[in-house]
Amino acid sequence: MSTADSLFRALDLIEPGDLVSYHGSLTDFHGLYIATPCDCHNCKLRDAYGVSDFRFRLLDPWGDLRHTPRCVRRKSITRATGGR
């Protein structure tokens, strides 16, 4: 593991592709997902205007769910532990 990887893990930062646990307000969607940067129109506008409110689109790692949460705030997800 590189120094940068260790730093991300120590700070509990979420990187694209990380397995995360969603525990936000949409209780029907609580569970494990793969975090990716949200690419919806509203999030692209936030980014274009320099609003520092980075949000995630969550993808089903098994591909079973048709709809998954988007525009998810950082406080609504936690990196899943690998059992280490």
Backbone as JSON, one array per atom type, in Angstrom:
{
  "sequence": "MSTADSLFRALDLIEPGDLVSYHGSLTDFHGLYIATPCDCHNCKLRDAYGVSDFRFRLLDPWGDLRHTPRCVRRKSITRATGGR",
  "N": [[0.85, -1.18, 0.0], [0.6, 2.2, -0.87], [1.97, 5.37, 0.28], [0.13, 7.44, -0.19], [-2.26, 5.96, -0.4], [-2.38, 4.96, 2.21], [-2.74, 7.36, 3.6], [-5.27, 8.22, 2.64], [-6.83, 6.16, 3.71], [-6.36, 6.51, 6.45], [-7.52, 9.01, 6.88], [-10.09, 8.38, 6.37], [-11.2, 8.92, 3.86], [-13.3, 8.84, 0.99], [-12.83, 7.23, -2.02], [-13.35, 7.12, -5.59], [-14.79, 4.08, -6.58], [-14.53, 2.77, -4.18], [-15.85, 0.47, -1.78], [-18.72, 1.07, -0.02], [-20.83, 1.71, 2.83], [-24.14, 2.62, 2.91], [-25.98, 4.8, 4.89], [-27.92, 6.72, 4.99], [-30.79, 8.99, 4.76], [-32.63, 7.66, 3.14], [-34.01, 4.99, 3.91], [-34.81, 2.58, 2.75], [-32.76, 2.01, 1.03], [-30.5, 1.38, 2.49], [-27.37, -0.18, 2.83], [-24.69, -1.98, 1.12], [-22.6, -0.47, -1.33], [-20.94, 0.63, -4.36], [-19.01, 3.45, -4.49], [-19.17, 6.26, -6.61], [-18.29, 9.27, -8.37], [-20.97, 11.57, -8.48], [-22.79, 12.11, -11.4], [-24.93, 13.59, -12.24], [-27.06, 16.2, -13.59], [-27.49, 18.35, -11.73], [-25.36, 18.01, -9.9], [-23.19, 18.35, -11.61], [-23.55, 21.05, -12.22], [-23.11, 22.19, -9.67], [-20.4, 21.64, -9.41], [-19.39, 23.09, -11.62], [-19.88, 25.69, -10.8], [-18.22, 25.91, -8.69], [-18.98, 25.06, -6.15], [-18.28, 23.57, -3.16], [-19.35, 20.89, -2.54], [-19.18, 17.98, -2.75], [-20.64, 15.11, -4.13], [-21.92, 11.72, -4.24], [-22.7, 9.04, -6.48], [-24.23, 6.0, -5.98], [-23.5, 2.67, -6.71], [-24.82, -0.55, -7.32], [-23.02, -3.29, -6.27], [-23.5, -5.88, -7.12], [-25.18, -5.72, -9.23], [-27.93, -6.08, -9.13], [-29.9, -4.24, -8.4], [-32.14, -1.93, -9.79], [-32.56, 0.8, -9.39], [-30.57, 3.12, -7.67], [-29.15, 5.06, -4.95], [-28.44, 8.54, -5.58], [-26.61, 11.64, -5.72], [-25.57, 11.61, -3.15], [-24.57, 12.62, 0.01], [-21.39, 12.97, 1.69], [-21.53, 12.48, 4.43], [-23.43, 10.55, 4.64], [-22.41, 8.09, 4.01], [-20.12, 5.42, 4.72], [-16.88, 4.08, 4.59], [-16.67, 0.71, 3.76], [-15.52, -1.84, 5.87], [-12.79, -4.05, 5.48], [-12.56, -6.24, 7.06], [-10.14, -6.42, 8.31]],
  "CA": [[0.0, 0.0, 0.0], [1.43, 3.39, -0.98], [1.76, 6.4, 1.3], [-1.13, 8.12, -0.49], [-3.34, 5.05, -0.01], [-2.43, 4.95, 3.67], [-3.3, 8.63, 4.04], [-6.71, 8.18, 2.37], [-7.44, 5.24, 4.67], [-6.27, 7.12, 7.77], [-8.48, 10.11, 6.96], [-11.39, 7.81, 6.04], [-11.72, 9.55, 2.66], [-13.9, 7.93, 0.03], [-12.33, 7.38, -3.38], [-14.18, 6.41, -6.57], [-14.55, 2.64, -6.62], [-14.54, 2.21, -2.83], [-17.06, -0.16, -1.29], [-19.21, 1.89, 1.09], [-22.11, 1.4, 3.45], [-25.03, 3.79, 2.9], [-26.82, 4.88, 6.09], [-28.59, 8.02, 4.9], [-32.21, 9.13, 5.06], [-33.43, 6.74, 2.33], [-33.79, 3.74, 4.64], [-34.98, 1.43, 1.86], [-31.52, 1.8, 0.29], [-29.36, 1.09, 3.36], [-26.63, -1.37, 2.41], [-23.37, -1.82, 0.51], [-22.57, 0.06, -2.69], [-19.67, 1.15, -4.86], [-19.12, 4.91, -4.6], [-18.62, 6.91, -7.8], [-18.71, 10.68, -8.39], [-22.29, 11.75, -9.07], [-22.67, 12.79, -12.7], [-26.22, 14.15, -12.64], [-27.03, 17.61, -14.01], [-27.33, 19.25, -10.59], [-24.0, 17.89, -9.36], [-22.29, 18.98, -12.58], [-23.68, 22.5, -12.02], [-22.4, 22.53, -8.43], [-18.97, 21.59, -9.73], [-19.08, 24.18, -12.54], [-19.92, 26.95, -10.06], [-17.23, 25.86, -7.63], [-19.55, 24.73, -4.85], [-17.52, 22.43, -2.63], [-20.31, 19.96, -1.94], [-18.99, 16.78, -3.58], [-21.62, 14.06, -3.84], [-21.66, 10.43, -4.84], [-23.73, 8.13, -7.01], [-23.9, 4.69, -5.45], [-23.79, 1.6, -7.66], [-24.99, -1.88, -6.74], [-21.87, -4.09, -6.68], [-23.96, -7.14, -7.69], [-25.96, -5.42, -10.41], [-29.31, -6.54, -8.96], [-30.83, -3.13, -8.2], [-32.38, -1.07, -10.95], [-32.4, 2.18, -8.92], [-29.68, 3.27, -6.52], [-29.08, 6.47, -4.53], [-27.53, 9.48, -6.24], [-26.45, 12.91, -5.0], [-25.39, 11.22, -1.75], [-23.56, 13.39, 0.75], [-20.32, 12.2, 2.33], [-21.89, 12.07, 5.79], [-24.39, 9.44, 4.56], [-21.74, 6.85, 3.67], [-18.93, 5.06, 5.46], [-16.14, 3.06, 3.85], [-16.87, -0.64, 4.32], [-14.27, -2.41, 6.36], [-12.42, -5.3, 4.83], [-12.39, -7.28, 8.04], [-8.71, -6.52, 8.68]],
  "C": [[0.9, 1.24, 0.0], [1.13, 4.36, 0.15], [0.45, 7.13, 1.08], [-2.32, 7.26, -0.1], [-3.5, 5.01, 1.51], [-3.06, 6.22, 4.21], [-4.8, 8.67, 3.82], [-7.41, 7.3, 3.39], [-7.45, 5.86, 6.07], [-7.29, 8.24, 7.94], [-9.91, 9.66, 6.69], [-12.02, 8.53, 4.85], [-12.26, 8.49, 1.72], [-13.34, 8.25, -1.35], [-13.29, 6.67, -4.33], [-13.79, 4.93, -6.62], [-14.52, 1.99, -5.25], [-15.88, 1.56, -2.52], [-17.48, 0.6, -0.03], [-20.53, 1.34, 1.62], [-22.94, 2.68, 3.49], [-25.94, 3.71, 4.12], [-27.56, 6.21, 6.16], [-30.09, 7.94, 5.16], [-33.11, 8.2, 4.24], [-33.25, 5.32, 2.88], [-33.99, 2.5, 3.78], [-33.7, 1.08, 1.11], [-30.31, 1.51, 1.19], [-28.69, -0.21, 2.91], [-25.29, -1.02, 1.8], [-23.47, -1.4, -0.95], [-21.13, 0.37, -3.08], [-19.87, 2.65, -5.09], [-18.45, 5.4, -5.88], [-19.03, 8.38, -7.73], [-20.08, 10.79, -9.07], [-22.15, 12.59, -10.34], [-23.99, 13.38, -13.17], [-26.06, 15.64, -12.97], [-26.78, 18.56, -12.84], [-25.93, 19.2, -10.0], [-22.97, 18.49, -10.31], [-22.35, 20.51, -12.46], [-22.97, 22.96, -10.76], [-20.9, 22.62, -8.69], [-18.57, 22.77, -10.61], [-19.05, 25.54, -11.82], [-19.0, 26.95, -8.85], [-17.78, 25.61, -6.24], [-18.86, 23.47, -4.34], [-18.44, 21.5, -1.83], [-20.3, 18.7, -2.79], [-19.98, 15.71, -3.15], [-21.34, 12.83, -4.68], [-22.91, 9.82, -5.46], [-23.3, 6.75, -6.53], [-24.38, 3.61, -6.42], [-23.88, 0.27, -6.91], [-23.84, -2.77, -7.2], [-22.27, -5.42, -7.33], [-24.8, -6.94, -8.94], [-27.42, -5.85, -10.34], [-30.32, -5.4, -8.91], [-30.93, -2.27, -9.45], [-32.16, 0.4, -10.59], [-31.51, 2.19, -7.68], [-29.59, 4.75, -6.17], [-28.09, 7.28, -5.36], [-27.54, 10.77, -5.43], [-26.28, 12.67, -3.5], [-24.27, 12.04, -1.12], [-22.58, 12.47, 1.46], [-20.73, 11.69, 3.7], [-22.87, 10.9, 5.8], [-23.75, 8.11, 4.2], [-20.49, 6.68, 4.53], [-18.19, 3.99, 4.66], [-16.35, 1.72, 4.55], [-15.52, -1.2, 4.75], [-14.03, -3.76, 5.7], [-12.2, -6.44, 5.8], [-10.94, -7.47, 8.47], [-8.52, -6.29, 10.15]]
}
